[in-house]
Amino acid sequence: MGRKKRIHLKSKAKARYNPAKLKGQVSAFLDQNIHKAYSSKQIIKRLNIRDQPSKAAVLPLLESLAGEGKIEKIRHSYKSKRQAEVVTGRVDHVNQHFAYVVTDTDFGDVWVKTDNLHFAMDGDTVEIAVSPKRHGKRPEGKVRRIIARGKDELVGRIEFSTRYAFVIADNRKIYYDFFVPLNKAGKAAHNDKVIVKITHWPNYDKNPEAEVIKVLGKAGEHEAEIHSIIAEFNLPFQFPESVTLEAEQLPDKITPEEIKRRRDFRNITTFTIDPADAKDFDDALSVRWLKNGNIEVGIHIADVTHYVSKKSQLEKEAAERATSVYLVDRTIPMLPERLSNGLCSLRPREDKLTFSAVFELTPEAKIKGKWFGRTVIHSNKRFTYEEAQEVLENKKGEYAKELTTLNKLAKAIKKERFANGAINFETTEVKFELAADGTPLRIVPKERKDAHRLVEEFMLLANKQVAEFVYNLNEGKGKNTFVYRTHDYPDPEKIQAFSLFAKRFGHELHTDDGRISKSINALISDIEGKPEENVLQRLAIRSMAKAKYTTEPNIHFGLAFKHYTHFTSPIRRYPDMMVHRLLHHYLQTATPVKPDSYEERCRHSSDMEKVASDAERASIKYKQVEFMRNAEDKPYAGVVSGVTEWGVFVEIVETKCEGLVRMAEMTDDFYEFDEDNMRIVGRHNRAMISLGDKCTVRVIGTDIDRRTIDLALVK
């Protein structure tokens, strides 16, 4: 019986041994791990080869492949001869365990294990070898060399010991503490926020070293924290003296000769509508009724390029900044105050130079005529949004007829836009009421009403029509160099994943190209006021492509426009200045403009737009953390806004602040991350916490440095 059993096992082992299959497995393994050499024993272990005939065949197989020149033998190990593709990209170090290297190649974002970064840090430009191996859906790579460091200065909090100091970076994507010799700490004191210059980069045996170059103040104090954010995102603290001097030398007076060169709108009713605390009014609306019953609407934009010449220091600085940045308590402007709040600001009861898009509209908002060109205006009134809204609601007050007419036209324009497939994204934003010392007293959700939408629709109209006008010059082939604002179709995989998730809440989403936008709009309408509203809105936005500036005349998917640009905010956006110059050129002559540096400046503007957005979010997050640190210790209603392998993010309904419930703090069970269904599940109690779930939480900790809120679930 024993002999029969042995024979049976032997024959079973033989049956498992397949030479062709084994050769394929070994070759594929080496090709997927092209950076390393392996011994036969290591390969057996990694491939989990258990039967004796296959184990015995591995070494002869490797020798045979090496003899044929198909693999390389290095002493007693073997390595694939396949060469990795080498690409360049920027490190996005998302957590302690891995990073993505963002490339402009077909590889897209390449997954790199932290151990394979070779001491590259977030923001560094690196050369990576991309292997055939994949991590999930991402290609995997390894850093070969660091081409350029992203920055050599950073901001953080300094801590002192008896023999040295170290700085903990504010940037949550920096996972090193920076060693500071005591003689390089300057006048910094324990727990100060400081800017340091990196003097030695990290290597195998020690942390990076740095020296203090500026002390910002005590950690936790308002000015120190805001200046930390400004430094963290490399935003400018002030204008160079040459730029300020150039701005101061610009003339105040508008000459009669300049007015003669322009279309004069000074006798036509004109007003601005802006936030109550705004100082830079860069757009105004004019209204007049024509004899044929139509309405002429003028969209007048500050003529910044009249004051900022191409080769000036003002131009150079504006191009570099590319955008104004709006932090919770201050603006970091693209242009000096003399321009942004003075010469270019369309203040009431002052003659101002503008660049205008003027439309003849029927009472149903159909365009019967259009005109673009340089103008001069005289604003009759400065409305705040609240004042304009009051007139619209009461249908009486100053310029009630003009405002109600514009509102009616705007609603008709919006209706047509959505009929054409525009997507109705309206996320909730917050603003803060601050005390004199910067302490947040209240968090107030920003309300969007008809007055806001009225202005928005006419700005969209002007931007769209300017883009189409330039594109359609020269027989409508889009050959003229121009700056477009584009927004591509969503990634099919992302939109499919979003569709599957929405289905969990009972919402059907059609993902074919022709129906995506209308289906998303139906979803947004359906979830209004429901617990899952914010979560699904946020996920829908994440599934979309990112808008960008480019000279390529592609679509704007979100707005459902074939061509779109940014023409309406040149005080705060550099692309609008480029658009003004190009439009003026094409109005004067049919000669095409050479692309030259326009695409490069578009890329820079897109990059700086992201920096500004990240800095603005950081300042909001800082104030939210400060607010919750001082808020009442009580249970808060919340909604699960994110699920990760280390915990769940919860947005507090009352304050719109988001915090993390760490799995390590959930002691009632061991929870596991179910990525496919965006939930965590208790191993024993099978309790589930999913994206969009309602819950009750309590604040158990805040960290101003890291701008994080720790929460605990209230049972």
Wavefront OBJ file of the C-alpha trace (Angstrom):
o trace
v 0.000 0.000 0.000
v 2.838 2.306 0.937
v 4.636 1.587 -2.322
v 1.493 2.292 -4.356
v 1.064 5.628 -2.564
v 4.639 6.652 -3.344
v 4.183 5.756 -7.015
v 0.959 7.749 -7.101
v 2.636 10.839 -5.617
v 5.549 10.524 -8.014
v 3.287 10.359 -11.030
v 1.293 13.317 -9.711
v 4.519 15.345 -9.372
v 5.503 14.409 -12.906
v 2.161 15.540 -14.161
v 2.693 18.951 -12.582
v 6.080 19.451 -14.251
v 5.625 21.275 -17.558
v 8.955 22.416 -19.132
v 7.392 24.971 -21.518
v 5.237 26.476 -18.779
v 8.188 26.642 -16.369
v 10.366 28.366 -18.966
v 7.619 30.943 -19.527
v 7.201 31.556 -15.781
v 10.937 32.016 -15.152
v 11.425 34.303 -18.179
v 8.388 36.408 -17.276
v 9.559 36.722 -13.652
v 13.011 37.982 -14.664
v 11.496 40.348 -17.270
v 9.174 41.813 -14.650
v 12.053 42.363 -12.234
v 14.653 43.729 -14.624
v 16.447 45.750 -11.936
v 17.612 42.684 -9.925
v 19.547 39.439 -10.319
v 18.243 36.253 -8.644
v 19.738 32.882 -7.736
v 17.909 29.693 -8.691
v 16.831 29.214 -5.059
v 15.403 32.749 -4.914
v 13.458 32.184 -8.130
v 12.050 28.881 -6.819
v 10.923 30.629 -3.652
v 9.461 33.702 -5.434
v 7.552 31.558 -7.939
v 6.399 29.207 -5.156
v 7.610 26.126 -7.037
v 6.909 23.083 -4.832
v 7.192 19.906 -6.867
v 10.648 18.316 -6.992
v 10.984 17.861 -10.790
v 10.248 21.569 -11.393
v 12.666 22.619 -8.651
v 15.385 20.451 -10.144
v 14.749 21.868 -13.622
v 15.135 25.552 -12.666
v 18.960 25.712 -12.547
v 19.530 23.830 -15.851
v 16.864 26.039 -17.443
v 18.621 29.218 -16.244
v 21.975 27.918 -17.520
v 20.397 27.097 -20.871
v 18.806 30.571 -21.192
v 22.111 32.206 -20.238
v 23.996 30.040 -22.775
v 21.546 31.131 -25.488
v 22.188 34.763 -24.533
v 18.564 35.328 -23.551
v 19.388 36.207 -19.934
v 22.556 37.435 -18.201
v 24.513 35.373 -15.644
v 26.157 37.374 -12.845
v 28.273 34.986 -10.732
v 25.626 32.620 -9.266
v 22.636 34.819 -10.122
v 20.626 35.501 -13.267
v 19.158 38.701 -14.651
v 16.894 39.676 -17.526
v 18.566 41.325 -20.512
v 15.449 43.347 -21.153
v 16.136 47.076 -20.883
v 13.868 49.329 -18.871
v 12.387 52.344 -20.566
v 13.868 55.504 -19.095
v 11.645 58.557 -18.624
v 11.743 61.822 -16.698
v 9.114 63.060 -14.270
v 8.326 64.872 -11.041
v 8.008 63.106 -7.673
v 4.631 63.228 -5.928
v 5.401 61.514 -2.604
v 1.880 60.637 -1.543
v 2.735 58.707 1.644
v 5.644 57.146 3.541
v 5.467 53.894 1.595
v 5.368 54.990 -2.036
v 5.341 57.890 -4.484
v 4.139 58.563 -7.984
v 6.481 60.007 -10.570
v 4.297 62.175 -12.791
v 5.446 62.000 -16.423
v 4.301 63.504 -19.719
v 4.706 60.111 -21.413
v 2.216 57.346 -22.209
v 3.173 55.784 -18.874
v 1.392 58.602 -17.046
v 1.971 58.378 -13.286
v 4.535 55.694 -12.412
v 4.366 53.955 -9.000
v 7.686 53.963 -7.116
v 8.291 52.296 -3.769
v 9.892 54.718 -1.277
v 12.974 52.472 -0.998
v 13.407 52.862 -4.768
v 13.273 56.681 -4.714
v 16.979 56.748 -3.817
v 16.434 59.759 -1.530
v 14.487 61.827 -4.036
v 11.974 64.087 -2.293
v 8.550 65.444 -3.194
v 8.794 67.902 -6.089
v 12.167 66.662 -7.365
v 12.664 66.012 -11.078
v 14.043 62.506 -11.552
v 15.015 59.994 -14.191
v 13.318 56.646 -13.667
v 13.591 53.208 -15.202
v 10.092 51.835 -15.836
v 9.849 48.059 -15.562
v 7.238 45.805 -17.197
v 6.018 45.039 -13.671
v 2.876 46.869 -12.576
v 1.502 47.911 -9.209
v -2.226 47.507 -9.634
v -3.124 49.596 -12.674
v 0.076 51.668 -12.558
v 3.442 50.936 -14.181
v 6.213 50.490 -11.623
v 9.610 52.155 -11.667
v 12.823 52.923 -9.866
v 14.700 56.237 -9.657
v 18.037 56.117 -11.507
v 19.158 59.642 -10.740
v 17.917 62.969 -9.416
v 18.014 65.560 -12.194
v 16.970 68.610 -10.172
v 15.786 69.251 -6.649
v 12.318 70.785 -6.485
v 13.341 73.316 -3.854
v 16.289 73.995 -1.609
v 14.265 75.915 0.961
v 11.323 74.794 3.048
v 9.276 75.850 6.024
v 8.670 73.989 9.262
v 8.708 74.008 13.054
v 12.067 73.897 14.842
v 12.694 71.851 17.980
v 15.861 72.092 20.096
v 17.763 69.518 22.112
v 20.980 70.120 24.083
v 23.333 69.366 21.172
v 21.366 70.121 18.000
v 18.029 71.184 16.566
v 15.804 69.675 13.905
v 13.011 71.029 11.728
v 9.775 69.160 11.031
v 8.561 70.237 7.583
v 5.049 71.657 7.217
v 4.756 69.915 3.858
v 3.093 66.596 4.669
v 4.789 65.007 1.661
v 8.252 65.498 3.155
v 9.078 62.472 5.310
v 12.450 63.582 6.676
v 13.228 65.727 9.697
v 16.006 68.201 8.903
v 19.055 68.262 11.164
v 20.152 71.818 12.101
v 23.505 72.373 13.907
v 23.084 74.794 16.815
v 25.428 77.317 15.178
v 23.138 77.301 12.096
v 19.880 77.959 13.981
v 20.202 81.759 13.943
v 17.829 83.506 16.366
v 15.210 80.772 16.271
v 13.685 79.586 19.544
v 12.056 76.269 20.395
v 8.734 75.794 18.501
v 9.297 78.714 16.122
v 8.158 78.486 12.517
v 11.256 78.945 10.341
v 12.422 78.859 6.750
v 15.507 76.706 6.268
v 17.922 76.265 3.393
v 18.945 72.662 2.753
v 22.752 72.341 2.861
v 23.114 68.533 2.590
v 20.627 66.163 0.978
v 19.657 62.840 2.573
v 21.791 59.750 1.963
v 22.270 56.253 3.331
v 23.628 57.191 6.747
v 21.987 60.454 7.750
v 19.072 62.842 7.482
v 19.263 65.998 5.380
v 20.942 69.011 6.975
v 19.747 72.612 6.870
v 20.334 76.084 8.249
v 17.767 78.640 9.400
v 17.526 81.632 7.071
v 14.338 83.264 8.394
v 12.277 83.135 11.584
v 8.538 83.549 10.933
v 7.287 83.566 14.532
v 5.894 81.218 17.143
v 4.134 78.114 15.799
v 0.359 78.416 16.103
v 0.277 82.220 15.859
v -1.747 83.552 12.945
v 0.930 85.592 11.162
v 3.537 82.855 11.574
v 1.213 80.200 10.154
v 0.051 82.289 7.184
v 3.639 83.253 6.371
v 4.504 79.558 6.658
v 1.914 78.750 3.977
v 3.247 81.551 1.765
v 6.774 80.135 2.150
v 5.672 76.498 1.791
v 4.147 77.166 -1.624
v 6.956 79.500 -2.653
v 4.605 82.458 -3.040
v 6.139 85.931 -3.208
v 6.050 88.000 -0.006
v 6.289 91.318 -1.893
v 6.966 92.874 -5.296
v 10.526 93.671 -6.380
v 11.330 97.357 -6.049
v 11.741 97.747 -9.829
v 8.174 96.460 -10.389
v 6.656 98.745 -7.720
v 8.554 101.746 -9.120
v 7.370 101.013 -12.659
v 3.763 100.819 -11.442
v 4.058 104.110 -9.546
v 5.309 105.880 -12.685
v 2.231 104.996 -14.761
v 0.089 108.080 -15.558
v -3.267 108.592 -13.796
v -4.962 110.572 -16.529
v -6.657 109.141 -19.605
v -5.768 111.382 -22.536
v -8.396 112.661 -25.021
v -6.347 111.005 -27.795
v -6.712 107.606 -26.100
v -10.474 108.067 -25.697
v -10.813 108.888 -29.421
v -9.205 105.568 -30.291
v -11.928 103.714 -28.369
v -15.670 103.100 -28.500
v -17.238 105.336 -25.849
v -19.715 103.710 -23.426
v -19.594 106.415 -20.763
v -23.199 107.509 -21.339
v -24.615 103.976 -21.161
v -25.822 102.558 -17.826
v -22.977 100.472 -16.410
v -22.321 98.834 -13.045
v -20.144 96.245 -11.299
v -21.292 93.355 -9.075
v -18.658 91.919 -6.738
v -18.121 90.474 -3.245
v -18.467 92.977 -0.394
v -14.736 92.839 0.420
v -13.501 93.071 -3.202
v -11.158 95.876 -4.237
v -10.135 94.769 -7.723
v -13.206 95.184 -9.932
v -12.128 93.739 -13.268
v -15.540 93.343 -14.960
v -18.596 95.545 -15.478
v -21.921 95.144 -17.294
v -23.712 97.750 -19.380
v -27.328 97.570 -20.557
v -29.357 99.544 -23.049
v -32.541 98.887 -25.024
v -32.386 99.183 -28.816
v -35.163 100.582 -31.024
v -35.832 97.135 -32.536
v -36.749 95.734 -29.100
v -33.454 93.926 -28.560
v -31.075 94.530 -25.659
v -27.441 95.491 -25.979
v -25.318 93.980 -23.201
v -21.714 95.070 -22.820
v -19.240 92.931 -20.887
v -16.425 95.337 -20.061
v -13.106 94.036 -18.776
v -10.246 96.075 -17.313
v -7.741 96.869 -20.088
v -4.669 95.772 -18.156
v -2.464 95.411 -21.237
v -2.873 99.120 -21.986
v -0.830 99.773 -18.841
v 1.448 96.712 -18.867
v 3.694 96.731 -21.914
v 5.198 93.513 -23.253
v 8.823 94.077 -22.262
v 8.203 95.775 -18.923
v 9.135 94.549 -15.450
v 5.404 94.478 -14.658
v 4.881 92.026 -17.524
v 7.760 89.806 -16.430
v 6.481 89.666 -12.844
v 2.860 89.013 -13.914
v 3.974 86.179 -16.204
v 5.993 84.620 -13.382
v 3.201 84.877 -10.773
v 0.572 83.932 -13.392
v -2.319 84.347 -10.925
v -3.447 86.113 -7.781
v -3.692 83.898 -4.702
v -6.569 84.304 -2.232
v -5.717 83.129 1.276
v -8.191 83.312 4.159
v -7.035 86.738 5.333
v -5.185 88.318 2.406
v -4.628 88.418 -1.315
v -1.238 87.891 -2.926
v -1.921 89.847 -6.123
v -0.530 89.221 -9.588
v -0.188 92.978 -10.142
v 0.852 95.749 -7.729
v -1.939 97.497 -5.843
v -1.613 100.660 -7.922
v -2.848 98.648 -10.895
v -5.076 95.999 -9.297
v -6.954 98.304 -6.915
v -6.331 101.590 -8.690
v -5.709 102.234 -12.390
v -7.312 99.021 -13.681
v -10.056 98.559 -11.087
v -13.441 99.575 -12.546
v -14.369 101.780 -9.619
v -17.682 103.696 -9.681
v -17.893 107.264 -10.967
v -14.492 107.108 -12.700
v -13.631 106.898 -16.395
v -11.871 103.585 -17.045
v -10.207 101.930 -20.020
v -11.686 98.546 -20.897
v -11.633 95.746 -23.446
v -15.213 94.768 -24.258
v -17.411 92.074 -25.735
v -20.742 93.635 -26.742
v -23.782 91.606 -27.770
v -27.151 92.418 -29.270
v -29.572 89.949 -27.689
v -33.219 89.254 -28.321
v -35.498 89.151 -25.247
v -35.039 85.343 -25.484
v -31.240 85.783 -25.285
v -30.489 84.861 -28.908
v -27.374 86.616 -30.253
v -28.182 88.903 -33.199
v -24.920 90.835 -33.281
v -21.511 90.950 -31.583
v -18.587 93.355 -31.373
v -15.164 93.134 -29.712
v -12.788 95.993 -29.073
v -11.239 98.548 -26.773
v -13.612 100.904 -24.976
v -13.928 103.544 -22.272
v -16.638 103.257 -19.591
v -17.939 105.125 -16.546
v -19.459 102.808 -13.931
v -22.604 104.291 -12.387
v -22.675 102.031 -9.340
v -20.746 99.398 -7.455
v -23.130 96.622 -6.324
v -22.196 93.954 -3.804
v -23.714 90.553 -4.546
v -26.025 90.988 -1.569
v -27.266 94.397 -2.797
v -27.888 93.110 -6.323
v -29.677 90.043 -4.925
v -31.966 92.242 -2.839
v -32.972 94.213 -5.951
v -33.626 90.975 -7.855
v -35.767 89.544 -5.065
v -37.755 92.739 -4.397
v -37.833 93.863 -8.060
v -37.228 97.427 -6.942
v -34.289 99.655 -6.137
v -31.508 101.252 -8.186
v -31.268 99.837 -11.719
v -33.990 97.270 -10.981
v -35.054 97.129 -14.636
v -31.479 96.553 -15.825
v -30.752 93.888 -13.209
v -34.002 91.965 -13.706
v -33.511 92.061 -17.498
v -29.948 90.769 -17.185
v -31.149 88.059 -14.799
v -33.823 86.909 -17.233
v -31.297 86.808 -20.095
v -28.740 84.964 -17.931
v -31.274 82.273 -17.044
v -32.134 81.773 -20.717
v -28.420 81.523 -21.610
v -27.872 79.027 -18.796
v -30.856 76.927 -19.875
v -29.469 76.632 -23.388
v -26.008 75.804 -22.021
v -27.356 72.889 -20.008
v -29.484 71.740 -22.924
v -26.212 71.464 -24.858
v -24.662 69.253 -22.174
v -22.982 71.541 -19.626
v -22.486 69.978 -16.178
v -23.981 71.639 -13.118
v -21.209 71.343 -10.525
v -21.860 73.591 -7.502
v -19.642 72.612 -4.568
v -19.989 74.218 -1.145
v -17.212 76.688 -0.302
v -16.621 78.281 3.087
v -15.402 81.639 4.337
v -14.273 82.709 7.799
v -15.185 85.515 10.130
v -11.861 86.404 11.753
v -11.078 88.383 14.901
v -8.508 91.185 14.762
v -5.760 88.735 15.746
v -6.817 86.256 13.031
v -8.684 83.848 15.320
v -11.585 82.225 13.409
v -14.906 83.155 15.023
v -17.292 81.522 12.558
v -17.221 79.332 9.474
v -19.840 80.455 6.968
v -20.779 78.494 3.808
v -20.694 80.743 0.735
v -24.143 81.067 -0.778
v -24.573 81.217 -4.555
v -27.712 83.041 -5.630
v -29.069 84.614 -8.820
v -26.763 87.642 -8.547
v -23.691 85.371 -8.634
v -25.080 83.268 -11.476
v -26.034 86.360 -13.470
v -22.447 87.618 -13.513
v -21.097 84.118 -14.161
v -23.293 83.540 -17.220
v -22.234 86.765 -18.928
v -18.568 86.077 -18.210
v -18.976 82.591 -19.706
v -20.696 84.130 -22.730
v -17.849 86.583 -23.320
v -15.168 83.913 -22.880
v -16.895 81.518 -25.267
v -17.602 84.108 -27.944
v -14.050 85.514 -27.901
v -12.620 81.994 -28.332
v -14.999 81.182 -31.190
v -14.342 84.530 -32.894
v -10.584 83.932 -33.049
v -10.959 80.260 -33.969
v -13.280 81.105 -36.868
v -10.952 83.681 -38.402
v -9.186 82.514 -41.589
v -11.975 80.212 -42.777
v -12.651 78.649 -39.409
v -9.631 76.355 -39.308
v -8.298 77.589 -35.987
v -4.887 78.407 -37.449
v -4.369 81.577 -35.452
v -2.288 81.110 -32.312
v -4.529 81.691 -29.312
v -4.789 80.788 -25.625
v -7.657 78.410 -24.914
v -9.058 77.044 -21.665
v -9.739 73.356 -22.333
v -11.292 70.504 -20.381
v -11.031 67.017 -21.864
v -13.517 64.163 -21.766
v -13.340 62.198 -18.492
v -11.181 59.091 -18.297
v -13.464 56.106 -19.137
v -12.061 54.024 -16.256
v -12.642 56.811 -13.710
v -16.162 57.526 -14.898
v -16.965 53.803 -14.907
v -15.688 53.480 -11.317
v -17.791 56.505 -10.311
v -20.829 54.967 -12.027
v -20.427 51.728 -10.057
v -20.113 53.652 -6.810
v -23.167 55.840 -7.521
v -25.107 52.657 -8.160
v -24.565 51.665 -4.506
v -26.756 54.649 -3.588
v -29.385 53.651 -6.141
v -28.325 56.113 -8.852
v -27.941 54.987 -12.466
v -25.264 56.731 -14.529
v -24.890 56.357 -18.295
v -21.193 56.399 -19.202
v -21.253 56.491 -23.002
v -19.826 59.752 -24.416
v -23.120 61.085 -25.701
v -24.962 60.832 -22.387
v -22.357 61.382 -19.646
v -23.063 65.068 -19.002
v -26.870 64.800 -18.995
v -26.667 61.716 -16.806
v -24.377 63.480 -14.293
v -26.741 66.486 -14.213
v -29.679 64.180 -13.503
v -27.657 62.586 -10.698
v -26.697 65.973 -9.187
v -30.345 67.061 -9.261
v -31.451 63.781 -7.702
v -28.963 63.869 -4.788
v -29.652 67.497 -3.814
v -30.283 67.636 -0.055
v -29.509 63.941 0.457
v -26.751 62.649 2.796
v -24.640 61.442 -0.128
v -24.785 64.810 -1.965
v -21.335 66.167 -1.012
v -19.590 62.814 -1.382
v -20.981 62.074 -4.839
v -20.416 65.673 -5.996
v -16.789 65.426 -4.881
v -16.256 62.027 -6.507
v -17.887 63.227 -9.730
v -15.448 66.157 -9.878
v -12.492 63.823 -9.187
v -13.559 61.621 -12.091
v -13.321 64.583 -14.454
v -10.197 65.622 -16.363
v -8.350 68.735 -15.157
v -8.924 72.003 -17.024
v -5.795 73.636 -18.419
v -4.479 76.456 -20.607
v -3.160 75.510 -24.038
v -2.788 76.811 -27.591
v -4.621 73.695 -28.830
v -8.273 74.595 -29.632
v -9.845 71.595 -27.914
v -13.239 71.320 -26.233
v -14.362 72.341 -22.782
v -16.316 69.254 -21.741
v -17.681 70.609 -18.444
v -19.158 73.717 -20.067
v -20.130 71.911 -23.299
v -18.304 74.515 -25.417
v -16.364 73.651 -28.569
v -13.977 76.511 -27.813
v -13.447 78.505 -24.649
v -10.915 80.957 -23.245
v -10.314 83.242 -20.262
v -10.859 86.869 -21.253
v -12.645 88.322 -18.225
v -10.100 88.539 -15.354
v -6.794 90.065 -16.507
v -6.186 91.760 -13.125
v -5.780 88.357 -11.488
v -4.936 85.891 -14.314
v -2.026 86.133 -16.729
v -3.668 83.979 -19.478
v -6.357 86.686 -19.792
v -3.608 89.222 -20.505
v -2.277 86.983 -23.291
v -5.820 86.654 -24.660
v -6.298 90.455 -24.685
v -3.069 90.976 -26.609
v -3.826 88.281 -29.162
v -7.433 89.416 -29.657
v -6.306 93.025 -30.161
v -3.745 91.849 -32.716
v -6.333 89.882 -34.724
v -8.752 92.806 -34.659
v -6.051 94.943 -36.276
v -4.576 92.513 -38.807
v -5.040 89.043 -40.295
v -1.351 88.226 -39.854
v -0.949 85.046 -37.749
v 1.087 85.243 -34.560
v 3.955 82.787 -34.146
v 3.355 80.364 -31.255
v 6.787 81.209 -29.762
v 6.500 80.931 -26.001
v 2.685 80.880 -25.747
v 2.386 77.129 -25.073
v 5.186 77.288 -22.515
v 3.435 80.172 -20.738
v 0.167 78.237 -20.848
v 1.827 75.293 -19.092
v 3.368 77.612 -16.492
v -0.007 79.290 -15.895
v -1.686 75.881 -15.415
v 1.035 74.874 -12.944
v 0.757 78.131 -10.989
v -3.028 77.818 -10.910
v -2.590 74.482 -9.107
v -0.057 75.991 -6.675
v -2.496 78.819 -5.898
v -5.365 76.369 -5.386
v -3.257 74.199 -3.048
v -2.135 77.248 -1.040
v -5.705 78.511 -0.728
v -6.849 75.074 0.477
v -3.958 74.944 2.964
v -4.966 78.300 4.466
v -8.602 77.171 4.744
v -7.542 73.878 6.299
v -5.331 75.735 8.814
v -8.256 77.900 9.935
v -10.576 74.894 10.090
v -8.122 73.043 12.335
v -7.713 76.148 14.533
v -11.482 76.569 14.715
v -12.071 72.939 15.733
v -9.244 73.118 18.289
v -11.152 75.892 20.068
v -14.657 74.570 19.342
v -16.987 73.097 21.929
v -16.149 69.543 23.002
v -19.299 67.751 21.885
v -20.510 65.092 19.450
v -20.851 66.305 15.845
v -22.939 64.870 13.036
v -20.738 63.869 10.131
v -20.655 62.147 6.741
v -17.918 59.734 5.656
v -16.115 61.645 2.899
v -13.207 59.307 2.216
v -12.070 55.761 2.990
v -8.421 54.670 3.035
v -6.319 51.765 4.265
v -5.462 53.688 7.447
v -8.878 55.123 8.340
v -11.978 57.014 7.276
v -12.300 60.736 6.625
v -15.413 62.397 8.009
v -16.777 65.819 7.093
v -18.494 67.513 10.037
v -21.854 68.779 8.783
v -22.009 71.864 11.015
v -18.567 73.303 10.203
v -17.653 71.615 6.876
v -14.333 70.593 8.496
v -12.855 67.239 7.570
v -10.991 64.959 9.983
v -9.656 61.416 10.122
v -10.889 58.504 12.222
v -7.824 56.265 12.336
v -8.325 52.512 12.189
v -5.755 52.210 14.961
v -8.217 54.082 17.225
v -11.120 51.755 16.366
v -10.673 49.199 19.133
v -14.012 47.361 18.934
v -12.692 45.161 16.112
v -9.924 44.792 13.532
v -11.098 46.615 10.408
v -9.958 45.821 6.876
v -10.017 48.112 3.826
v -12.300 47.012 0.978
v -10.991 49.228 -1.830
v -13.414 48.032 -4.519
v -16.437 49.096 -2.454
v -14.774 52.074 -0.708
v -15.511 50.824 2.784
v -13.897 49.230 5.825
v -15.269 46.004 7.280
v -14.872 44.579 10.791
v -13.180 41.173 10.659
v -15.374 39.671 13.403
v -18.414 41.882 13.846
v -18.745 42.458 10.056
v -19.644 46.090 10.751
v -19.203 48.251 7.647
v -18.361 51.930 7.294
v -18.776 53.168 3.727
v -18.320 56.369 1.774
v -21.387 58.562 2.303
v -22.451 56.980 5.593
v -23.838 59.244 8.300
v -22.017 59.048 11.625
v -21.372 60.911 14.873
v -17.834 61.944 15.811
v -15.918 63.776 18.493
v -12.694 65.773 18.029
v -9.864 64.048 19.934
v -6.880 65.960 18.562
v -5.732 68.743 16.240
v -2.332 69.406 14.701
v -1.814 72.942 13.415
v 1.600 72.072 11.907
v 0.201 69.267 9.781
v -3.228 70.907 9.454
v -5.018 67.731 10.525
v -8.010 66.910 12.737
v -8.226 63.556 14.532
v -11.714 62.234 15.199
v -13.229 59.323 17.074
v -16.536 57.665 16.288
v -19.143 58.133 18.980
v -20.877 54.825 19.557
l 1 2 3 4 5 6 7 8 9 10 11 12 13 14 15 16 17 18 19 20 21 22 23 24 25 26 27 28 29 30 31 32 33 34 35 36 37 38 39 40 41 42 43 44 45 46 47 48 49 50 51 52 53 54 55 56 57 58 59 60 61 62 63 64 65 66 67 68 69 70 71 72 73 74 75 76 77 78 79 80 81 82 83 84 85 86 87 88 89 90 91 92 93 94 95 96 97 98 99 100 101 102 103 104 105 106 107 108 109 110 111 112 113 114 115 116 117 118 119 120 121 122 123 124 125 126 127 128 129 130 131 132 133 134 135 136 137 138 139 140 141 142 143 144 145 146 147 148 149 150 151 152 153 154 155 156 157 158 159 160 161 162 163 164 165 166 167 168 169 170 171 172 173 174 175 176 177 178 179 180 181 182 183 184 185 186 187 188 189 190 191 192 193 194 195 196 197 198 199 200 201 202 203 204 205 206 207 208 209 210 211 212 213 214 215 216 217 218 219 220 221 222 223 224 225 226 227 228 229 230 231 232 233 234 235 236 237 238 239 240 241 242 243 244 245 246 247 248 249 250 251 252 253 254 255 256 257 258 259 260 261 262 263 264 265 266 267 268 269 270 271 272 273 274 275 276 277 278 279 280 281 282 283 284 285 286 287 288 289 290 291 292 293 294 295 296 297 298 299 300 301 302 303 304 305 306 307 308 309 310 311 312 313 314 315 316 317 318 319 320 321 322 323 324 325 326 327 328 329 330 331 332 333 334 335 336 337 338 339 340 341 342 343 344 345 346 347 348 349 350 351 352 353 354 355 356 357 358 359 360 361 362 363 364 365 366 367 368 369 370 371 372 373 374 375 376 377 378 379 380 381 382 383 384 385 386 387 388 389 390 391 392 393 394 395 396 397 398 399 400 401 402 403 404 405 406 407 408 409 410 411 412 413 414 415 416 417 418 419 420 421 422 423 424 425 426 427 428 429 430 431 432 433 434 435 436 437 438 439 440 441 442 443 444 445 446 447 448 449 450 451 452 453 454 455 456 457 458 459 460 461 462 463 464 465 466 467 468 469 470 471 472 473 474 475 476 477 478 479 480 481 482 483 484 485 486 487 488 489 490 491 492 493 494 495 496 497 498 499 500 501 502 503 504 505 506 507 508 509 510 511 512 513 514 515 516 517 518 519 520 521 522 523 524 525 526 527 528 529 530 531 532 533 534 535 536 537 538 539 540 541 542 543 544 545 546 547 548 549 550 551 552 553 554 555 556 557 558 559 560 561 562 563 564 565 566 567 568 569 570 571 572 573 574 575 576 577 578 579 580 581 582 583 584 585 586 587 588 589 590 591 592 593 594 595 596 597 598 599 600 601 602 603 604 605 606 607 608 609 610 611 612 613 614 615 616 617 618 619 620 621 622 623 624 625 626 627 628 629 630 631 632 633 634 635 636 637 638 639 640 641 642 643 644 645 646 647 648 649 650 651 652 653 654 655 656 657 658 659 660 661 662 663 664 665 666 667 668 669 670 671 672 673 674 675 676 677 678 679 680 681 682 683 684 685 686 687 688 689 690 691 692 693 694 695 696 697 698 699 700 701 702 703 704 705 706 707 708 709 710 711 712 713 714 715
